[in-house]
Amino acid sequence: MRLMWIQLALGLFQADLAVKQEIDNNADFDSEQSLLGGKVRIKKLRNYGMAGGRLKEHMPVIIKVSGLLTLGCVGLFLRTLWKQGHVLSKAGYALLSGGALSNLYDRCKNGYVVDYISFQTPWRYLNRLVFNLSDFFIAAGAILICLGQTDND
């Protein structure tokens, strides 16, 4: 059963890398494409910093910090795998680890993370943010880990 959770994390890592590679290498995504009546937008963005492009001139520090955080998440994931039950926490750590590893891999290999999904919302600030699948995996994983704090069956 432990292997299933590890395979989930690695599968999410690979799926996200495949999507990011397709987006990054396809000129069709250089211009914005709208979906769902303009509520969802797809456009390639190379993020040379952290969320929102912050600290882009400090990539070596970003890589070190995100590497340490990712290592911590993977360590907690492996520790949780040895516990009985804790299904929500295991799923959460699989999502979180797969997403974090994918973004870290991008930063180390390319010097940037490929982001490509944005949303049209009533809030101007949110409209400027651009995400990738890993970001959603990380967010969903964090939520599941929080929900799983009382999960022990």
C-alpha positions as CSV (number, residue, x, y, z in Angstrom):
1,M,0.0,0.0,0.0
2,R,2.9,2.4,0.7
3,L,4.1,1.9,-2.9
4,M,0.8,3.2,-4.2
5,W,1.2,6.5,-2.4
6,I,4.8,6.9,-3.7
7,Q,3.6,6.0,-7.2
8,L,0.9,8.6,-6.9
9,A,3.4,11.3,-6.0
10,L,5.8,10.3,-8.8
11,G,2.9,10.1,-11.3
12,L,1.7,13.6,-10.4
13,F,5.4,14.8,-10.8
14,Q,5.6,13.2,-14.2
15,A,2.2,14.4,-15.4
16,D,2.9,18.0,-14.4
17,L,6.4,18.0,-16.1
18,A,4.8,16.6,-19.3
19,V,2.2,19.3,-19.3
20,K,4.7,22.1,-18.6
21,Q,7.1,20.7,-21.3
22,E,4.2,20.7,-23.8
23,I,3.2,24.3,-22.9
24,D,6.9,25.5,-22.9
25,N,7.7,24.0,-26.2
26,N,4.5,24.9,-28.1
27,A,4.4,28.3,-29.7
28,D,0.6,28.2,-29.7
29,F,0.7,29.0,-26.0
30,D,2.8,32.2,-26.5
31,S,-0.5,34.0,-27.0
32,E,-3.4,33.8,-24.6
33,Q,-6.2,31.2,-25.2
34,S,-9.5,31.6,-23.4
35,L,-11.6,28.8,-22.1
36,L,-15.0,28.7,-20.5
37,G,-16.1,32.1,-21.8
38,G,-12.9,33.8,-20.8
39,K,-13.1,32.7,-17.2
40,V,-9.9,30.5,-17.6
41,R,-6.9,31.6,-19.6
42,I,-4.0,29.6,-20.9
43,K,-0.8,31.3,-21.7
44,K,2.8,30.3,-21.2
45,L,4.7,32.3,-18.5
46,R,8.3,31.5,-17.5
47,N,8.4,32.4,-13.8
48,Y,12.1,33.2,-12.8
49,G,11.2,33.8,-9.2
50,M,8.7,32.7,-6.6
51,A,4.9,33.1,-6.6
52,G,4.0,36.2,-8.6
53,G,7.5,36.5,-10.0
54,R,8.9,37.8,-6.7
55,L,12.6,37.6,-5.9
56,K,13.5,36.7,-9.5
57,E,17.1,38.0,-9.0
58,H,17.6,35.5,-6.2
59,M,17.1,32.1,-7.9
60,P,20.0,30.3,-6.1
61,V,18.4,31.2,-2.7
62,I,15.0,30.2,-4.0
63,I,16.3,26.9,-5.1
64,K,18.0,26.3,-1.7
65,V,14.9,27.3,0.3
66,S,12.4,25.4,-1.8
67,G,14.8,22.4,-1.9
68,L,14.9,22.3,1.9
69,L,11.1,22.7,2.2
70,T,10.6,20.0,-0.4
71,L,13.0,17.7,1.4
72,G,11.0,18.3,4.6
73,C,7.7,17.5,2.9
74,V,9.1,14.3,1.4
75,G,10.5,13.3,4.8
76,L,7.1,13.9,6.5
77,F,5.5,12.0,3.6
78,L,7.8,9.0,4.1
79,R,7.2,9.1,7.9
80,T,3.5,9.2,7.4
81,L,3.6,6.2,5.1
82,W,4.7,4.0,8.0
83,K,1.6,4.8,10.1
84,Q,-1.6,2.8,10.0
85,G,-4.5,4.7,8.5
86,H,-4.0,8.4,7.9
87,V,-5.3,8.1,4.4
88,L,-6.0,11.9,4.0
89,S,-2.6,12.8,5.2
90,K,-0.9,10.2,2.9
91,A,-2.9,11.5,-0.1
92,G,-2.1,15.1,0.9
93,Y,1.6,14.4,1.2
94,A,1.6,12.6,-2.1
95,L,0.0,15.6,-3.8
96,L,2.2,18.1,-2.0
97,S,5.4,16.1,-2.6
98,G,4.7,15.5,-6.3
99,G,3.9,19.2,-6.9
100,A,6.8,20.5,-4.9
101,L,9.3,18.2,-6.6
102,S,8.0,19.2,-10.0
103,N,8.4,22.9,-9.4
104,L,11.9,22.3,-7.8
105,Y,13.0,20.2,-10.8
106,D,11.9,23.1,-13.1
107,R,13.9,25.6,-11.1
108,C,17.0,23.5,-11.0
109,K,16.9,22.3,-14.6
110,N,15.6,25.4,-16.4
111,G,16.1,28.3,-13.9
112,Y,12.4,29.0,-14.1
113,V,9.0,27.4,-13.5
114,V,6.5,27.2,-16.3
115,D,3.1,28.6,-15.3
116,Y,0.2,28.7,-17.7
117,I,-3.3,28.9,-16.0
118,S,-5.0,32.1,-14.9
119,F,-8.5,33.0,-14.0
120,Q,-10.8,36.0,-14.7
121,T,-12.2,37.0,-11.3
122,P,-13.7,40.1,-9.8
123,W,-10.4,40.7,-8.0
124,R,-7.7,42.4,-10.0
125,Y,-4.8,40.9,-8.0
126,L,-6.0,37.3,-8.5
127,N,-6.4,38.0,-12.3
128,R,-2.6,38.6,-12.5
129,L,-1.6,35.3,-10.8
130,V,-0.6,32.5,-13.1
131,F,-0.5,28.9,-11.9
132,N,0.5,25.4,-13.1
133,L,-0.8,22.0,-12.1
134,S,1.9,21.6,-9.4
135,D,0.5,24.7,-7.7
136,F,-2.9,23.1,-7.5
137,F,-1.4,19.8,-6.3
138,I,0.4,21.7,-3.5
139,A,-2.7,23.6,-2.4
140,A,-4.9,20.5,-2.5
141,G,-2.2,18.5,-0.6
142,A,-1.9,21.1,2.1
143,I,-5.7,21.1,2.6
144,L,-5.8,17.3,2.8
145,I,-3.0,17.3,5.3
146,C,-4.8,19.8,7.5
147,L,-8.0,17.7,7.2
148,G,-6.1,14.6,7.9
149,Q,-4.8,15.8,11.3
150,T,-7.6,13.9,13.0
151,D,-7.6,11.0,10.5
152,N,-6.3,7.9,12.1
153,D,-8.5,5.1,10.7
